[in-house]
């Protein structure tokens, strides 16, 4: 290595700046950049590279973890077993797992353990995972910088540790070389008083066995030692403890009175488990003229690891008297001083947040998560700001602990959409490791957000801040649909759940929508915001019984509304019947003239509309919040066959395994999961019977739907439709819904026939009405026959107007039309015209007897029509013409008779 006896002030200034940049890079965890900066500093100082090698990582310290940090505070707890701290609450043995911190093993590095102490990055807080501790002094602002950590735990310290607010931290390593950076006086290792007379002139190379060379100038030595220390920290960050110690030794040999190299030698010794050497170096650092500011805390950690809690506590008290402790030291102080469980848990949480406040490194994330896991062991239950801690746990590799924390928070306040959203994201990203129950909870959480107005208000507000423009609330339905579609794409096809996740999400979302439409499910105890969720979330919260009573109250109000609707239907039908009975021939003719083929249907349409009450399945909370919700969902998607299959088995897996009937089966009365699976029925008397009856009602609706599908398909199968409806009518008698079912079938047929009629598909309309008439009893046939009369009349007239068509078929249609509704004037007139034409056709074909019979039929038909429509000129004129035609034909000789 070459040396220079003189360097320009500019070169030294640039070297110092390079060292500062290297230390800053270490703070960020960028060891490659740090190495480059320290190498550059050595080059500017006239020294070759410091022996640093390629690699990556973070620093280590006397705690055995991080070159940017101190000796690891975590192992201190392991070292104090069998020490009764005499805590104010429980007299806790701080070395035991009473605090949930010690995994139960022997003290780390204590005599007689038979094994080496914890090595680098291996400290276990009793959570089973490696952690890393941040070094306050390697940060531009250390763990004591500024005010205490912001968050839920910013409480007043006990033991007088927060008598004064922590002061801004300093990079103690930088100060140790007397650069005076940031005006530090805390542990600064300045040249003043260190290299005075008699101190000796430092030389280059004694630590490596190289022969002594010319002494370095004072300024150069300071910079070189600082750079070598930085290179050692890079080595330590990469897990190369031997290389790190060599660099620290070189720096110490160059500046034997400086506290910084001694401090880091102690950290490196702790890294390799030599606690005696670590204590010796840290004690030497404290004996320097300007001690290192963190050596007291580091030595406390070493004492704790070595099983000397009293010495550790003494060092921490001394450090606290000199200035505020950082959060790592405070939780250890609380343990050693016998603090309460609550206090220690709060200290751990603070330390975790402080660790996250440093650079974004894997070790720091794991360290923060491990501290939170330890805090959870001491203080289980719900925490304020749970989403923040949950994110820290997930990033540190403790997803299960994060989910458990959020579960507690959800039970404490299920209406907090922030907690629910964090839980939903965590469960969704559980990946293949998620079990069936995990995926069900995931679906429940997302469904609870889809119709939560508070969640969407937060989404809109966040988007407005992000993009700098206002976001209209009208976008919420679009966003909700997009979120739902995205969730369906993310859910696995086979998750091991009772029901596929897609239908499960749809059932939950539809139930939440229905609940939102009525204002939500009130919070427990009447306080807090209501819930907008599905049955899975209700069961998770253990509120099935409460919801059952809530749903029963709403069902009662639904029943009242349906009764009122039915009364209105009866009144409308009575008025319609009276109007039809009193209709005169003139009124009928006017209706025919004004409205064409739809004349006379208006009253029936109004009656049908009034009669149609809301389906119980479409408005029922009990249906939506039960196993029937899946069949209801499938019916809404026109999947009646699948709905019937879903209704065939409603039992829980355990009851199903016991055997028994399959069709419409429900859980046994003693089943403990009935309320969990069917919270909508939990408050209903005879809930098992009620569920069975409602399931049969849905099966009835499914069969009706299947008949409608067959009848309205592109290629209708009227035989299959009639068969489904006959089965539905038989089924309806068993559950006392026969008249209701008849009405529903007629409504469906009339709707399909009218649609075909409007499209000009008259034969399809006739076939639809004929098929339905074949299965319907006399009670509802009148409505069908009225519509059938109009359709037959229109078809007969349409065919009769075709010059090439024979008149036999139109005559048959018009005869049926008049038979179904003799008050249909248009049909009566048209039938008279068609019969005269048919008689003429038969006469011209040589069938005089056929012509006579047809004319006699025409005269009789027109005579009957005039009884209903007296003085109707068209009918009178047609009758006179038919009589004249008959007289003329009667006088003609019949060749067949001759």
KEMI-678110 format. One record per residue (C-alpha): residue in one letter; z, x, y. Coordinates in steps of 0.2 Angstrom, whole numbers, padded with zeros to 4 digits, always signed. Each point is the difference from the previous one (the first is absolute). Example, Ala and Ser with C-alpha at 12.3 -4.5 7.8 and 13.67 -1.06 7.14 Angstrom:
# KEMI-678110
A+0039+0062-0022/S-0003+0006+0017/
This chain:
# KEMI-678110
X+0000+0000+0000/X-0005+0007+0017/X+0012-0001+0015/X-0003+0001+0019/X+0013+0007+0011/X-0006-0010+0015/X-0008-0017+0001/X-0005-0009+0016/X+0010-0014+0006/X-0014-0011-0003/X-0001+0004-0019/X+0018-0003-0002/X-0001-0017+0009/X-0014-0005-0011/X+0009+0005-0015/X+0015-0010+0005/X-0011-0015+0003/X-0007+0003-0017/X+0017+0000-0008/X+0004-0016+0009/X-0016-0008-0006/X+0004+0005-0018/X+0018-0007+0001/X-0008-0016+0007/X-0012+0000-0015/X+0015+0001-0012/X+0008-0015+0008/X-0016-0009-0004/X+0000+0006-0018/X-0017+0010+0003/X+0005+0016-0008/X-0018+0006+0000/X-0001-0001+0019/X+0017+0007+0001/X-0005+0015-0010/X-0015+0003+0011/X+0010+0000+0016/X+0014+0012-0007/X-0013+0012-0006/X-0009-0001+0017/X+0017+0004+0008/X+0003+0015-0010/X-0018+0006+0003/X+0003-0002+0019/X+0016+0009-0002/X-0009+0014-0008/X+0006-0003-0018/X-0010-0005-0015/X+0001-0017-0009/X+0018-0004-0005/X-0004-0001-0018/X-0003-0019+0000/X-0011-0007-0013/X-0011-0015-0001/X+0008-0016-0005/X+0008-0016+0006/X+0016-0009+0001/X+0015-0002+0011/X+0015+0011+0004/X+0016+0002-0010/X+0018+0004+0006/X+0017+0003-0006/X+0001-0017-0006/X-0013+0004-0013/X-0014-0011+0007/X-0009+0003+0016/X-0004+0016+0010/X+0000-0011+0015/X+0017-0006-0004/X+0018+0005-0004/X+0009+0001-0017/X-0002-0016-0009/X+0014-0013+0005/X-0004-0010-0015/X+0008+0012-0012/X+0016+0000+0009/X+0006-0016-0008/X-0003+0007-0017/X+0011+0015+0004/X+0015-0011+0005/X+0004-0008-0017/X+0019-0002-0004/X+0004+0001+0019/X+0009-0016+0006/X-0005-0002+0018/X+0013-0014+0002/X-0013-0011+0009/X+0007-0014+0011/X-0007-0014-0011/X+0001+0005-0018/X+0007+0018-0001/X-0017+0004-0007/X-0003+0016-0010/X-0015+0007+0009/X-0006+0010-0014/X-0001-0015-0012/X-0014-0013+0000/X+0011-0012+0010/X-0011+0003+0015/X-0015-0001-0011/X-0006+0018+0005/X+0006+0011-0014/X-0010-0003-0016/X+0015+0004-0010/X-0003+0018-0005/X+0010+0015+0005/X-0001+0007+0017/X-0015+0009+0004/X+0002+0019-0001/X+0018-0002-0004/X+0009+0013-0012/X-0001-0005-0018/X-0014-0011+0001/X-0010+0011-0012/X-0016-0002+0009/X-0008+0005+0016/X+0003-0010+0016/X-0013-0012+0007/X-0016+0010+0004/X-0012-0003+0014/X-0004-0018+0002/X+0009-0007-0014/X+0016-0007+0007/X+0004-0017-0008/X+0010-0013+0010/X+0003-0010-0016/X-0017-0009+0001/X-0009+0011-0012/X-0013+0007+0011/X-0003+0016+0010/X+0003+0000+0018/X-0002+0012+0015/X+0010+0002+0015/X-0006+0003+0017/X+0006+0015+0010/X+0005-0006+0017/X-0002+0017+0008/X-0018+0002-0005/X-0005-0016+0010/X-0005+0001+0018/X+0014-0013+0002/X+0012+0002-0015/X+0010-0014-0009/X+0012+0000+0014/X-0013-0002+0013/X+0001-0014+0013/X+0010-0016-0004/X+0005-0005-0017/X-0013-0007-0011/X-0006-0017+0006/X+0002-0014-0013/X+0012-0012-0007/X+0013+0013-0004/X+0002+0007+0018/X+0019-0003+0000/X+0013+0010+0007/X+0006+0014-0010/X+0017+0002-0008/X+0010+0016+0001/X-0005+0003+0017/X-0017+0007-0005/X-0009-0010+0013/X+0011+0004+0015/X-0015+0006+0009/X-0018-0004-0002/X-0009+0013-0010/X-0009+0012+0012/X-0019+0005-0002/X-0002+0011-0014/X-0007+0018+0000/X-0011+0010-0011/X+0015+0012-0005/X-0011+0012-0009/X-0010+0002+0016/X+0015+0002+0010/X+0007+0013-0012/X-0012+0013+0007/X+0006-0002+0017/X-0016-0008+0007/X+0011-0012+0010/X-0013-0014-0005/X+0006-0016+0007/X+0015+0008+0008/X+0009+0000-0016/X+0018+0006-0001/X+0004-0008-0017/X-0001+0014-0013/X-0012+0010+0010/X-0002+0018-0006/X-0004+0008+0016/X-0003+0019+0002/X+0013+0000+0014/X+0016+0008-0008/X-0008+0003-0016/X-0010+0016+0002/X+0011+0008+0013/X+0006+0018-0001/X+0005+0005-0017/X-0009-0014-0008/X-0013+0012-0007/X-0019-0001+0002/X-0008-0011-0013/X-0014+0008-0011/X-0014-0008-0010/X+0000-0001-0019/X+0018+0004-0006/X+0001-0016-0010/X-0015+0004-0011/X+0004+0018-0004/X-0012+0007+0011/X+0005+0016+0010/X+0007-0003+0017/X-0013+0000+0013/X+0001+0001+0019/X+0011-0013+0008/X-0008-0015+0007/X+0002-0004+0018/X+0013-0014+0003/X-0012-0014+0004/X-0012+0005-0014/X+0015+0000-0012/X+0006-0017+0005/X-0018-0008-0002/X-0003+0009-0017/X+0017-0006-0007/X-0004-0017+0006/X-0017+0000-0008/X+0007+0007-0017/X+0013-0013+0000/X-0014-0013+0002/X-0010+0008-0014/X+0015-0001-0011/X+0002-0019+0004/X-0018-0002-0005/X+0004+0009-0017/X+0015-0011-0002/X-0009-0016+0004/X-0012+0005-0014/X+0014+0002-0013/X-0002+0019+0000/X+0018+0004+0003/X-0001+0019-0004/X-0014+0003+0012/X+0010-0010+0013/X+0015+0011-0002/X-0010+0015+0002/X-0007-0005+0017/X+0018-0005+0005/X+0006+0017-0005/X-0013+0008+0010/X+0005-0010+0015/X+0018+0004-0003/X-0003+0018-0002/X-0010+0000+0016/X+0014-0009+0010/X+0016+0001-0010/X+0011-0008+0013/X-0011-0015+0002/X+0007-0016-0008/X-0017-0008-0004/X-0005+0011-0015/X+0017-0001-0007/X+0000-0019+0001/X-0016-0001-0009/X+0005+0013-0013/X+0014-0012-0003/X-0012-0015-0002/X-0011+0010-0012/X+0015+0005-0010/X+0005-0018-0002/X-0017-0004-0005/X+0001+0011-0015/X+0018-0006-0004/X+0009+0015+0005/X+0014-0009+0010/X+0011+0016+0002/X-0014+0009+0008/X-0005-0015+0011/X+0018-0001+0006/X+0001+0018+0004/X-0016+0000+0010/X+0005-0016+0009/X+0017+0008+0004/X-0009+0015+0007/X-0011-0011+0011/X+0016-0008+0007/X+0008+0017+0003/X-0015+0005+0011/X+0003+0001+0019/X-0011-0015+0002/X+0002-0010-0016/X-0014-0011-0007/X+0003-0018+0005/X-0002-0007-0017/X+0009+0013-0011/X+0016-0010+0001/X-0008-0015-0007/X-0010+0010-0013/X+0016+0008-0006/X+0008-0016-0002/X-0014-0006-0011/X+0002+0016-0010/X+0019-0002-0001/X-0003-0018-0006/X-0012+0005-0013/X+0012+0014-0006/X+0014-0013-0003/X+0010+0005+0016/X+0001-0017+0009/X+0015+0005+0011/X-0010+0015+0007/X-0016-0011+0002/X+0011-0012+0010/X+0007+0013+0010/X-0017+0007+0005/X-0007-0017+0004/X+0015-0004+0011/X-0003+0017+0009/X-0018-0004+0002/X+0004-0018+0007/X+0012+0008+0013/X-0014+0011+0006/X-0012-0014+0001/X-0006-0016-0008/X-0005+0001-0018/X-0016-0006-0006/X-0002-0015-0012/X+0000+0010-0016/X+0016+0009+0005/X+0008-0016+0005/X-0002-0009-0016/X+0007+0015-0010/X+0014+0001+0013/X+0004-0019-0003/X+0000+0003-0019/X+0011+0016+0001/X+0012-0008+0013/X+0003-0016-0011/X-0011-0012+0010/X-0002-0018-0006/X-0014-0005-0011/X-0008-0009+0014/X+0001+0015+0012/X-0008+0011-0013/X-0014-0012-0003/X-0004-0001+0018/X+0000+0019+0002/X-0012+0001-0015/X-0011-0013+0008/X+0000+0009+0017/X-0004+0017-0009/X-0014-0009-0008/X-0007-0006+0016/X+0003+0017+0008/X-0010+0008-0014/X-0015-0011+0003/X+0001+0004+0018/X-0006+0018-0004/X-0018+0005-0005/X-0009-0011-0013/X+0003+0010-0016/X+0002-0005-0018/X+0017+0008-0002/X+0007-0008+0015/X-0006-0017-0006/X+0008+0003-0017/X+0016+0006+0008/X+0001-0015+0012/X-0003-0012-0015/X+0013+0009-0011/X+0013-0002+0014/X-0004-0018+0002/X+0002-0003-0019/X+0017+0008+0001/X+0004-0011+0014/X-0006-0015-0010/X+0012+0005-0014/X+0015+0000+0013/X-0006-0016+0010/X-0011-0011-0010/X-0006-0017+0006/X-0010-0004+0015/X-0002+0012+0014/X-0007-0003+0018/X-0017+0007+0003/X-0003+0000-0019/X-0019+0002+0002/X+0002+0017+0009/X+0012+0006-0014/X-0012-0007-0014/X-0015+0009+0007/X+0010+0016+0000/X+0005-0003-0018/X-0018-0004-0006/X-0007+0016+0009/X+0014+0010-0008/X-0004-0006-0018/X+0013-0013-0002/X-0010-0016+0000/X+0012-0009-0012/X+0014+0003+0012/X-0010-0006+0015/X-0005-0016-0009/X+0019-0003-0005/X+0005+0003+0018/X-0013-0013+0006/X+0005-0012-0013/X+0017+0000+0007/X-0006-0002+0018/X-0011-0014-0006/X+0015-0009-0008/X+0009+0003+0016/X-0013-0007+0012/X-0015-0007-0010/X-0009-0006+0016/X-0002+0018+0007/X-0018+0003-0001/X+0002+0018+0003/X+0010+0003-0015/X-0011-0012-0011/X-0016+0009+0006/X+0008+0017-0004/X+0005-0006-0017/X-0017-0008-0004/X-0009+0017+0005/X+0012+0010-0011/X-0002-0012-0015/X-0019-0001+0002/X-0001+0019+0000/X+0011+0002-0016/X-0017+0002-0010/X+0000+0000-0018/X+0018+0003-0001/X+0004-0018+0005/X+0006-0012-0013/X-0004-0018-0001/X+0015-0005+0009/X-0004+0013+0014/X-0017-0007+0002/X+0007-0018+0001/X+0012+0006+0014/X-0014+0008+0009/X-0010-0016+0000/X+0016-0010+0006/X+0002+0012+0014/X-0018-0001+0006/X-0001-0018-0002/X+0016-0002+0011/X-0010+0009+0014/X-0016-0009+0000/X+0007-0015+0009/X+0014+0008+0010/X-0004-0003+0018/X+0012+0014+0005/X-0010+0013-0011/X-0017-0005+0008/X+0007+0000+0017/X+0006+0018-0003/X-0018+0004-0007/X-0008-0007+0016/X+0012+0010+0011/X-0003+0016-0009/X-0019-0002+0000/X+0001-0004+0019/X+0010+0016+0003/X-0012+0010-0011/X-0016-0005+0007/X+0006-0004+0018/X-0007-0018+0000/X+0007-0017-0003/X-0002-0007-0018/X-0002-0019-0001/X+0011-0009-0012/X-0015-0010-0006/X-0004+0016-0010/X+0015-0003-0011/X-0009-0011-0013/X-0014+0013-0002/X+0013+0014-0001/X+0010-0010-0013/X-0015-0003-0011/X-0005+0018+0001/X+0017+0006-0005/X+0000-0012-0014/X-0017+0006-0006/X+0005+0018+0002/X+0016-0003-0011/X-0010-0009-0013/X-0011+0016-0002/X+0015+0011-0001/X+0009-0009-0013/X-0003+0006-0018/X-0008-0012-0013/X+0013+0003-0013/X+0017+0003+0007/X+0010-0007-0015/X+0006-0016+0010/X+0001-0017-0007/X-0015-0006+0011/X-0014+0011+0007/X+0004+0007+0017/X-0014-0008+0008/X+0005-0018-0004/X+0018+0005+0003/X-0004+0006+0018/X-0010-0016+0003/X+0014-0011-0006/X+0013+0009+0010/X-0011+0000+0016/X-0004-0019-0002/X+0019-0004-0002/X+0004+0011+0015/X-0013-0009+0010/X+0007-0017-0005/X+0017+0006+0005/X-0006+0006+0017/X-0008-0017+0003/X+0017-0008+0000/X+0009+0013+0010/X+0006+0011-0014/X+0015+0001-0011/X+0016+0002+0010/X+0010+0016-0001/X+0016+0001-0011/X+0014-0007+0010/X-0011-0008+0013/X-0001+0016+0010/X-0015+0011+0002/X-0019-0003+0000/X-0007-0011-0014/X-0010+0007-0014/X-0018-0003-0004/X-0002+0006-0018/X-0004-0005-0017/X+0010-0004-0015/X+0002+0018-0006/X+0009+0005+0016/X+0011-0015-0001/X+0005+0005-0018/X+0003+0018+0005/X+0012-0006+0014/X+0009-0010-0013/X-0002-0016+0011/X-0009-0011-0013/X+0013-0013+0000/X+0000-0001+0019/X-0018-0002+0001/X+0000-0013-0014/X+0011-0011+0012/X-0011+0004+0015/X-0016-0005-0010/X+0008-0016-0006/X+0003-0005+0018/X-0017+0003+0005/X-0007-0009-0016/X+0010-0015+0006/X-0009+0000+0016/X-0017+0002-0008/X+0004-0015-0011/X+0004-0010+0015/X-0017+0005+0008/X-0009-0004-0016/X+0008-0018+0000/X-0005-0003+0018/X-0018+0006-0004/X+0000-0012-0016/X+0005-0014+0011/X-0013+0003+0012/X-0013+0001-0014/X+0006-0017-0007/X-0002-0008+0017/X-0017+0007+0003/X-0006-0006-0017/X+0006-0017+0003/X-0009-0001+0017/X-0016+0007-0008/X+0001-0014-0014/X+0003-0014+0013/X-0015+0007+0010/X-0012+0000-0015/X+0005-0017-0006/X-0003-0008+0017/X-0016+0009+0003/X-0015-0012+0004/X-0017+0003-0005/X-0005+0004+0018/X+0013+0013+0002/X-0006+0008-0016/X-0018+0000+0006/X+0005+0008+0016/X+0009+0013-0009/X-0015+0003-0011/X-0011+0001+0015/X+0011+0012+0010/X+0006+0012-0014/X-0013-0001-0014/X+0005+0005-0017/X+0018+0004+0005/X+0003-0017+0006/X+0015-0008-0007/X+0007+0017-0005/X+0010+0003+0016/X+0014-0011-0004/X+0002+0008-0018/X-0001+0017+0008/X+0014-0004+0012/X+0010-0007-0015/X-0003+0015-0010/X+0005+0011+0014/X+0016-0010+0003/X+0004+0000-0018/X-0001+0019-0003/X+0017+0007+0003/X+0004+0019+0000/X+0001+0007-0017/X+0017+0004-0005/X-0006+0017-0006/X-0007+0004+0017/X+0016-0003+0010/X+0014+0003-0012/X+0012+0014+0002/X+0006-0002-0017/X-0017+0003-0007/X-0004+0015+0010/X+0017+0008-0003/X-0001-0001-0019/X-0011+0005-0015/X-0010-0016+0004/X-0006+0010+0015/X-0013+0010-0010/X-0008-0017-0007/X+0000-0007+0018/X-0009+0016+0006/X-0013-0001-0014/X-0003-0018+0003/X-0003+0004+0019/X-0013+0012-0006/X-0009-0013-0011/X+0006+0009-0016/X+0006-0015-0009/X-0002+0007-0017/X+0011+0015+0004/X+0012-0011+0008/X+0003-0009-0016/X+0002+0016-0009/X+0013+0005+0013/X+0009-0016-0003/X+0001+0002-0018/X+0015+0012+0001/X+0013+0000+0013/X+0014+0009-0009/X+0007+0017+0004/X-0004+0014-0012/X+0017-0002-0009/X-0001-0019-0003/X-0018+0003-0005/X+0005+0013-0013/X+0012-0013-0007/X-0014-0011-0005/X-0002-0019+0001/X-0013-0011+0007/X-0014+0008+0011/X-0008-0014+0010/X+0009-0004+0016/X+0015+0010-0007/X+0014+0005+0013/X+0015+0011-0002/X+0015-0006-0009/X+0014-0009+0010/X+0011+0015-0003/X-0013+0013+0006/X+0007+0011+0014/X-0017+0004+0007/X-0006-0017+0003/X+0006-0001+0018/X-0007+0018+0003/X-0017-0005-0006/X+0000-0017+0008/X+0011+0000+0016/X-0008-0016+0006/X+0008-0009-0014/X+0017+0008+0001/X+0007-0014+0010/X-0008-0015-0009/X+0010-0010-0012/X-0007+0001-0018/X-0010+0014+0006/X-0007+0004-0017/X-0006-0017-0003/X-0007-0001+0018/X-0010+0016-0003/X-0007-0007-0016/X-0006-0016+0008/X-0007+0009+0015/X-0010+0012-0012/X-0007-0015-0009/X-0005-0007+0017/X-0009+0016+0004/X-0009-0001-0017/X-0005-0017+0005/X-0008+0006+0016/X-0008+0014-0010/X-0009-0012-0011/X-0005-0011+0014/X-0007+0016+0009/X-0010+0004-0016/X-0008-0017-0001/X-0005+0001+0018/X-0007+0018-0003/X-0011-0007-0014/X-0006-0014+0010/X-0004+0010+0016/X-0008+0015-0008/X-0018+0005+0002/X-0004-0008-0017/X+0013-0014-0002/X+0007-0004-0017/X+0006-0018+0002/X+0006-0001-0018/X+0011+0014+0002/X+0007-0006+0017/X+0004-0017-0008/X+0009+0008-0014/X+0011+0011+0011/X+0004-0016+0011/X+0004-0010-0016/X+0012+0014-0005/X+0007+0000+0017/X+0003-0019+0000/X+0009+0001-0017/X+0011+0014+0007/X+0004-0009+0016/X+0007-0015-0010/X+0013+0012-0008/X+0006+0005+0017/X-0001-0017+0009/X-0015+0005+0011/X-0014-0011-0007/X-0004-0010+0016/X+0001+0016+0010/X-0012+0009-0012/X-0012-0014+0000/X-0001+0000+0019/X-0003+0019+0000/X-0014-0001-0012/X-0009-0014+0010/X+0003+0010+0016/X-0009+0015-0008/X-0014-0010-0007/X-0003-0009+0016/X+0000+0016+0010/X-0013+0008-0012/X-0011-0016+0000/X+0000+0000+0019/X-0005+0018+0001/X-0014-0003-0012/X-0005-0016+0009/X-0001+0010+0016/X-0011+0013-0008/X-0012-0013-0006/X+0005+0003-0019/X+0002-0018-0004/X-0001+0001-0018/X+0014+0013+0000/X+0011-0011+0010/X-0004-0015-0012/X+0005+0011-0015/X+0016+0006+0008/X+0006-0017+0004/X-0005-0007-0017/X+0009+0014-0009/X+0015-0003+0010/X-0001-0019-0003/X+0000+0003-0018/X+0018+0008+0000/X+0008-0010+0014/X+0010-0016-0003/X-0003-0017+0010/X+0013+0005+0013/X-0012+0013+0008/X-0017-0006-0005/X-0003-0010+0015/X-0001+0015+0011/X-0012+0008-0012/X-0011-0015-0002/X-0002-0003+0019/X-0007+0017+0002/X-0010-0001-0015/X-0008-0016+0006/X-0006+0009+0016/X-0007+0015-0009/X-0009-0011-0013/X-0008-0010+0014/X-0006+0015+0009/X-0007+0008-0016/X-0009-0017-0004/X-0007-0002+0017/X-0006+0019+0000/X-0009-0002-0016/X-0007-0017+0004/X-0008+0007+0015/X-0010+0013-0010/X-0017-0008-0003/X-0002+0009-0017/X+0016-0005-0007/X+0003-0015-0012/X+0012-0013+0006/X+0011-0002-0015/X+0012+0014+0004/X+0002-0005+0018/X+0003-0018-0005/X+0014+0006-0012/X+0009+0010+0013/X-0001-0014+0012/X+0007-0013-0013/X+0015+0012-0003/X+0002+0002+0019/X+0001-0019+0002/X+0011-0002-0015/X+0013+0013+0007/X-0001-0006+0018/X-0009-0017+0003/X+0005+0001+0018/X-0012+0014+0003/X-0014-0009+0009/X-0012+0015+0000/X+0001+0000-0019/X-0003-0019-0002/X-0015+0000+0011/X-0007+0016-0008/X+0003-0008-0017/X-0010-0016+0004/X-0015+0011+0007/X+0000+0011-0016/X+0001-0015-0012/X-0015-0008+0008/X-0010+0016-0001/X+0006+0002-0018/X-0006-0017-0004/X-0017+0003+0008/X-0002+0016-0010/X+0004-0009-0017/X-0012-0014+0004/X-0014+0013+0004/X+0004+0009-0016/X-0003-0017-0010/X+0018-0005-0003/X+0001-0017+0009/X+0016-0004-0009/X+0008+0016+0006/X-0006-0004+0018/X+0008-0018-0002/X+0016+0007-0006/X+0001+0013+0014/X-0004-0013+0013/X+0013-0012-0006/X+0013+0015+0001/X-0006+0003+0018/X+0003-0018+0004/X+0017-0001-0008/X+0005+0017+0008/X-0005-0006+0018/X+0008-0017-0002/X+0016+0009-0004/X-0002+0012+0014/X-0003-0015+0012/X+0017-0007-0005/X+0008+0016+0006/X-0011+0002+0015/X-0005-0017+0005/X-0014-0002+0013/X-0005+0018-0002/X-0019-0001+0004/X-0005+0015-0011/X+0008-0008-0015/X-0007-0017+0004/X-0018+0007+0003/X+0001+0009-0017/X+0006-0015-0009/X-0013-0011+0006/X-0013+0013-0005/X+0007+0003-0017/X+0000-0019-0003/X-0018-0001+0005/X-0004+0014-0011/X+0008-0008-0015/X-0008-0017+0003/X-0017+0009+0001/X+0004+0010-0016/X+0006-0016-0009/X-0017-0008+0002/X-0010+0015-0007/X-0005-0001-0019/X+0009+0012-0011/X-0012+0008-0012/X+0014+0005-0011/X+0005-0019-0001/X-0018-0005-0004/
